[in-house]
C-alpha cells in the first residue's frame, strides 16, 4: 500500500471515529439522537424462547411485523424500573389507536424471584399492553447476552440481594432488528410521534 493511500485511509478512519464520538456526545448531552440513529452493534437482540406473565410461551417470532420496545429490569427494583415502565405506559397511551401495532416487553433479569405470577401482579400497575417476560435461568441468561445487557446480582445485608442492570429501552424494528436506544426523556406525545415512524 503506497503512502498516499495509507494517509487517505487514516483520514477517513479518523473522520468516521469523530462522527461516532460526536453523535454519542449529542445523545448523552441532549438525550436526543442526531438525524441518523447512532450506530450500535447490529448483533443486538435475536431469537428467544421464554414465557409471559400468563405462563404462555413467547418467542421473537410472536413479535414479527411489529416494532417493539424492550426493557430489562426486575420487580424488586426500587425506582428505575417502575419509573421506566410508567414512561412506557404513557407512550403507549399517547399512541392512541396506533398502540395496537406496537409491542412492549419487560424482560426480567431476576428469574429466580420473577415468576409469571409475580410479573402479572407487578405489571397490573402499568399499561396492560406491557408484556412481562421470564423463563428459566439459562433462557433468561441467553436473552440478556443477546441484547448485550449488563446484569449482576448484588448481595445485601440480611441475606437478600438486588440486581444491577442496564437501564436502556431498546427499540426493535418490525424485522426484529435493533434500531436505536429509545429516548424516554421527553414528553410522551413526542416519543409516540417518533415511534410511529417505525410502524
ABEGO torsion letter per residue (X at the ends): XBAAAAAAAAAAAAAAAAAAAAAAAAAAAAGBBBABBBBBBABBEEBBBBBBAAGBBBBAAAABGBBBBBBBBBAABAAAAAAAAAAAAAAAAAAEAAAAABBBBBBBABAAABBAAAAAAAAAABBAABBBBBEBAAAAAAAAAAAGBBBBBBBBBGGBBBBBBBABBBBBBAAGBBABBBBABBBAAAAAAAAAAAX
